[in-house]
Amino acid sequence: MFSNGALETILCFQDVEQVHGTCSLVCKRWYHAVSSLKCTSVVRGSSKAPNTIFMGKAIVILHGNDQLVANIPFQMLTSLELSHQSGVQIIDLPLHSLKHLSLRFLRDLREITFERDYYSLTSFSIHSCSQLKLNNIISLLEKSPPTLEKFELSSMKQTIHISDGSFLMNVKRFDARLSDLGNLSILHNCTRLEYLDLSKWKTIKTKDLVPILQKNQLFTLSLWGCDTIDDSLILYLPKTLRNLNLSCCKRLTDAGIQQLECPNLVKLQLWWCNLTDDAICSLKMPQLESLNLNWAKEITDHSLSHISTFTSLSTLMLSKCSRISDRGLMQVAKACRLLQQVDIAECNNITDVSVLELSNCTNLRQLNFYRCSGIGDTSIVVLAKKLGHGLEGLNVAGTQCTDVTLRSVLLEHCTSGISVFNMSQCRISNDAVLDVAKVGCDLIHLVTLSFQGCDINIDAKEALQASLKHTKCLF
């Protein structure tokens, strides 16, 4: 029989997934051997917030407050993922077989050091690591073979210089939102792109983007916040697109949208664009499943009448579309029975009348009626009864809803399904809050409950917080 040390050494050379799956189930001894591989660590610095992590022969997937570990004796590490860790300043990566690298929300990370001159990475993702020095990383990638299929360098808030984009030639997913990578010439050799996100690139020009659109069969394109994009781009959009985001493109007009022809499009985002009914009524995409027109303040019920022909819609976002009314929403509700998410926040012409019709869309999961002053208990009680435990998120803050809605949702119809419920700025009594506190144990999925701006006394607040220990209560 092997000693424990010998067994651990043998396990080091096995496939990672097999070790943590099959091998750990053989017997208690093997289970403890596998567990020790995960726990044995050598970390330089404080155990709570080390400033250096040496990743020798290691496998690490860490999120949130997970224990930081290193030098775990795995010989064939292929993936490294770190996210939401604080205090980590330097990561040393002498990893020869690394294929997937993901570093997200490491606010203190300043440097990554490498043992090799190149890596055959297929997935490279760095997001919101604002203090990280990227020069040596980009230099490493430029020396590496063009094996990358996914490249994400987003929310970095710094100028990043890439002199040679040949390492990107086989990339399928390119995400550089909220980052400045200079110009688009680095993508001119790409012919396999399927996903392209250049959101918030302030200097992007249509003429530089056109060659990329012509060479690739894109499925997803996001250009939200690209102030220089205008109507001329529309003619070059690939017919293969399934997901298009042109939100906050202020130079985009009705004339441009009227030329939009993407027969396979299932998701379209045009929020905060200067569009009118002429643009929306020109859309020819009955297969559309998701449409976001938040802040389209000029559209009216004429647009909703046309949207009602999109019978496959599951998501409809109309926040701050102040000119729409019950008439238009009722048309949509009657025709689009597959709706799952609806946002009509701050649409003051919407009342209980259209919400009652909306309640017949029994697939609804997420509803936002924030500051819809014409909505009250009448429609929300009916809606809660029909949707039952399928309702996951409901925002009725700033509406005419009262204790009647609170009891209907949390005590009667949606108890075990609701996860987010917002009744801020509503007329709520202390007695109703105490009634909710009594059944806190039944609200198993409730993550957030908000009563901000409601006149609730200290005793009711404390009782609710004591009962809903797993829920974030906001007052």
URDARA-V557570 format. One record per residue. N is the residue number from 0. RES is the residue in three letters. D_CENTER is the distance of its C-alpha to the mean C-alpha in Angstrom with 2 decimals. Layout:
n,res,d_center
N,RES,D_CENTER
N,RES,D_CENTER
This chain:
n,res,d_center
0,MET,49.89
1,PHE,47.49
2,SER,47.03
3,ASN,43.62
4,GLY,43.31
5,ALA,44.23
6,LEU,41.75
7,GLU,38.88
8,THR,40.04
9,ILE,40.08
10,LEU,36.58
11,CYS,35.36
12,PHE,36.17
13,GLN,34.43
14,ASP,31.13
15,VAL,28.33
16,GLU,26.80
17,GLN,30.36
18,VAL,31.33
19,HIS,28.58
20,GLY,28.99
21,THR,32.55
22,CYS,34.50
23,SER,33.32
24,LEU,34.67
25,VAL,38.19
26,CYS,39.76
27,LYS,39.40
28,ARG,40.78
29,TRP,38.29
30,TYR,35.44
31,HIS,36.59
32,ALA,37.05
33,VAL,33.47
34,SER,32.32
35,SER,34.51
36,LEU,32.88
37,LYS,29.59
38,CYS,31.32
39,THR,33.96
40,SER,32.79
41,VAL,34.25
42,VAL,32.22
43,ARG,33.80
44,GLY,33.37
45,SER,32.40
46,SER,30.91
47,LYS,28.43
48,ALA,27.42
49,PRO,29.00
50,ASN,29.15
51,THR,29.69
52,ILE,28.41
53,PHE,30.71
54,MET,29.14
55,GLY,32.28
56,LYS,32.15
57,ALA,28.93
58,ILE,25.88
59,VAL,23.09
60,ILE,19.60
61,LEU,18.92
62,HIS,16.22
63,GLY,16.88
64,ASN,20.61
65,ASP,21.69
66,GLN,25.14
67,LEU,25.30
68,VAL,27.64
69,ALA,29.40
70,ASN,32.30
71,ILE,31.54
72,PRO,34.00
73,PHE,32.01
74,GLN,33.58
75,MET,31.05
76,LEU,27.63
77,THR,25.19
78,SER,21.77
79,LEU,20.85
80,GLU,17.57
81,LEU,17.54
82,SER,14.88
83,HIS,15.34
84,GLN,19.11
85,SER,21.55
86,GLY,24.99
87,VAL,24.51
88,GLN,26.26
89,ILE,27.56
90,ILE,26.58
91,ASP,29.39
92,LEU,28.54
93,PRO,31.73
94,LEU,29.87
95,HIS,31.62
96,SER,29.63
97,LEU,26.06
98,LYS,23.87
99,HIS,20.27
100,LEU,19.34
101,SER,16.03
102,LEU,16.24
103,ARG,13.36
104,PHE,14.10
105,LEU,17.82
106,ARG,19.21
107,ASP,22.82
108,LEU,22.84
109,ARG,25.50
110,GLU,26.77
111,ILE,26.45
112,THR,29.84
113,PHE,30.71
114,GLU,33.86
115,ARG,33.80
116,ASP,34.02
117,TYR,31.48
118,TYR,28.91
119,SER,28.07
120,LEU,24.31
121,THR,22.26
122,SER,18.80
123,PHE,18.33
124,SER,15.18
125,ILE,15.53
126,HIS,12.90
127,SER,14.08
128,CYS,17.52
129,SER,19.39
130,GLN,22.85
131,LEU,22.89
132,LYS,25.77
133,LEU,24.71
134,ASN,28.13
135,ASN,29.27
136,ILE,26.00
137,ILE,26.18
138,SER,29.89
139,LEU,29.34
140,LEU,27.02
141,GLU,29.58
142,LYS,32.25
143,SER,30.34
144,PRO,30.76
145,PRO,28.24
146,THR,26.47
147,LEU,22.89
148,GLU,20.65
149,LYS,17.30
150,PHE,17.33
151,GLU,14.58
152,LEU,15.95
153,SER,13.47
154,SER,13.86
155,MET,17.35
156,LYS,19.33
157,GLN,22.47
158,THR,24.58
159,ILE,24.40
160,HIS,27.40
161,ILE,27.35
162,SER,30.90
163,ASP,30.70
164,GLY,27.76
165,SER,29.60
166,PHE,27.41
167,LEU,24.58
168,MET,26.78
169,ASN,25.27
170,VAL,21.59
171,LYS,19.50
172,ARG,16.07
173,PHE,16.32
174,ASP,13.58
175,ALA,15.30
176,ARG,13.36
177,LEU,14.98
178,SER,17.67
179,ASP,21.27
180,LEU,22.69
181,GLY,25.76
182,ASN,26.37
183,LEU,25.26
184,SER,28.39
185,ILE,26.60
186,LEU,25.02
187,HIS,28.28
188,ASN,29.17
189,CYS,26.01
190,THR,26.78
191,ARG,24.16
192,LEU,20.93
193,GLU,18.57
194,TYR,15.30
195,LEU,15.83
196,ASP,13.67
197,LEU,16.11
198,SER,14.46
199,LYS,16.77
200,TRP,19.59
201,LYS,22.43
202,THR,25.26
203,ILE,24.09
204,LYS,26.90
205,THR,27.03
206,LYS,30.02
207,ASP,28.19
208,LEU,25.27
209,VAL,27.64
210,PRO,29.02
211,ILE,25.60
212,LEU,24.79
213,GLN,28.26
214,LYS,28.14
215,ASN,24.87
216,GLN,23.66
217,LEU,20.08
218,PHE,17.71
219,THR,14.76
220,LEU,15.60
221,SER,13.75
222,LEU,16.28
223,TRP,15.05
224,GLY,17.30
225,CYS,19.86
226,ASP,22.92
227,THR,25.42
228,ILE,24.14
229,ASP,26.63
230,ASP,27.98
231,SER,29.55
232,LEU,26.31
233,ILE,25.97
234,LEU,28.99
235,TYR,27.55
236,LEU,24.24
237,PRO,24.40
238,LYS,25.24
239,THR,22.94
240,LEU,19.71
241,ARG,17.46
242,ASN,14.45
243,LEU,15.56
244,ASN,14.18
245,LEU,17.20
246,SER,16.17
247,CYS,18.35
248,CYS,20.82
249,LYS,23.81
250,ARG,26.42
251,LEU,25.25
252,THR,27.78
253,ASP,28.81
254,ALA,31.00
255,GLY,28.20
256,ILE,26.05
257,GLN,29.29
258,GLN,29.51
259,LEU,26.11
260,GLU,26.85
261,CYS,24.04
262,PRO,25.33
263,ASN,22.48
264,LEU,19.66
265,VAL,17.49
266,LYS,14.65
267,LEU,15.85
268,GLN,14.49
269,LEU,17.45
270,TRP,16.67
271,TRP,19.18
272,CYS,21.51
273,ASN,25.25
274,LEU,25.75
275,THR,28.26
276,ASP,29.29
277,ASP,30.91
278,ALA,27.65
279,ILE,25.83
280,CYS,29.00
281,SER,29.32
282,LEU,26.17
283,LYS,27.39
284,MET,24.61
285,PRO,25.47
286,GLN,23.00
287,LEU,19.97
288,GLU,17.40
289,SER,14.90
290,LEU,16.27
291,ASN,15.04
292,LEU,18.17
293,ASN,17.40
294,TRP,20.23
295,ALA,22.38
296,LYS,25.36
297,GLU,28.01
298,ILE,27.11
299,THR,29.28
300,ASP,30.06
301,HIS,31.22
302,SER,27.65
303,LEU,26.73
304,SER,29.84
305,HIS,28.63
306,ILE,25.08
307,SER,26.88
308,THR,27.96
309,PHE,24.44
310,THR,25.12
311,SER,22.17
312,LEU,19.64
313,SER,17.13
314,THR,14.95
315,LEU,16.89
316,MET,15.92
317,LEU,19.17
318,SER,18.78
319,LYS,21.83
320,CYS,23.57
321,SER,26.74
322,ARG,29.17
323,ILE,28.01
324,SER,29.97
325,ASP,30.67
326,ARG,32.41
327,GLY,29.44
328,LEU,26.96
329,MET,29.62
330,GLN,29.98
331,VAL,26.31
332,ALA,26.42
333,LYS,29.58
334,ALA,28.43
335,CYS,24.75
336,ARG,25.13
337,LEU,21.96
338,LEU,19.69
339,GLN,17.01
340,GLN,15.18
341,VAL,17.27
342,ASP,16.95
343,ILE,20.40
344,ALA,20.26
345,GLU,23.44
346,CYS,25.14
347,ASN,28.53
348,ASN,30.38
349,ILE,28.49
350,THR,30.56
351,ASP,31.10
352,VAL,32.71
353,SER,29.64
354,VAL,27.49
355,LEU,30.24
356,GLU,29.87
357,LEU,26.09
358,SER,26.81
359,ASN,28.27
360,CYS,24.88
361,THR,24.74
362,ASN,21.34
363,LEU,19.60
364,ARG,16.96
365,GLN,15.28
366,LEU,17.67
367,ASN,17.79
368,PHE,21.43
369,TYR,21.28
370,ARG,24.68
371,CYS,26.03
372,SER,29.57
373,GLY,31.04
374,ILE,29.15
375,GLY,30.74
376,ASP,31.72
377,THR,33.41
378,SER,30.39
379,ILE,27.85
380,VAL,30.35
381,VAL,30.87
382,LEU,27.18
383,ALA,26.63
384,LYS,29.67
385,LYS,28.60
386,LEU,24.98
387,GLY,26.02
388,HIS,23.91
389,GLY,21.36
390,LEU,20.04
391,GLU,16.95
392,GLY,16.13
393,LEU,18.82
394,ASN,19.32
395,VAL,22.98
396,ALA,23.40
397,GLY,26.26
398,THR,27.66
399,GLN,31.09
400,CYS,29.91
401,THR,32.05
402,ASP,32.94
403,VAL,33.36
404,THR,29.65
405,LEU,28.83
406,ARG,31.33
407,SER,30.40
408,VAL,26.70
409,LEU,27.03
410,LEU,30.61
411,GLU,31.26
412,HIS,28.73
413,CYS,25.13
414,THR,26.00
415,SER,24.39
416,GLY,21.23
417,ILE,19.90
418,SER,17.17
419,VAL,16.60
420,PHE,19.72
421,ASN,20.62
422,MET,24.31
423,SER,24.70
424,GLN,27.74
425,CYS,29.25
426,ARG,32.75
427,ILE,32.37
428,SER,35.43
429,ASN,35.92
430,ASP,37.37
431,ALA,34.24
432,VAL,32.10
433,LEU,34.74
434,ASP,34.63
435,VAL,30.91
436,ALA,31.73
437,LYS,34.31
438,VAL,31.87
439,GLY,29.07
440,CYS,29.41
441,ASP,28.53
442,LEU,25.13
443,ILE,23.61
444,HIS,19.95
445,LEU,19.96
446,VAL,17.49
447,THR,18.00
448,LEU,21.17
449,SER,22.04
450,PHE,25.61
451,GLN,25.49
452,GLY,28.54
453,CYS,30.34
454,ASP,33.88
455,ILE,33.59
456,ASN,36.12
457,ILE,35.75
458,ASP,37.09
459,ALA,34.55
460,LYS,31.64
461,GLU,33.00
462,ALA,33.66
463,LEU,30.13
464,GLN,28.61
465,ALA,31.16
466,SER,30.35
467,LEU,26.55
468,LYS,26.23
469,HIS,22.86
470,THR,21.46
471,LYS,20.47
472,CYS,23.09
473,LEU,23.05
474,PHE,26.41
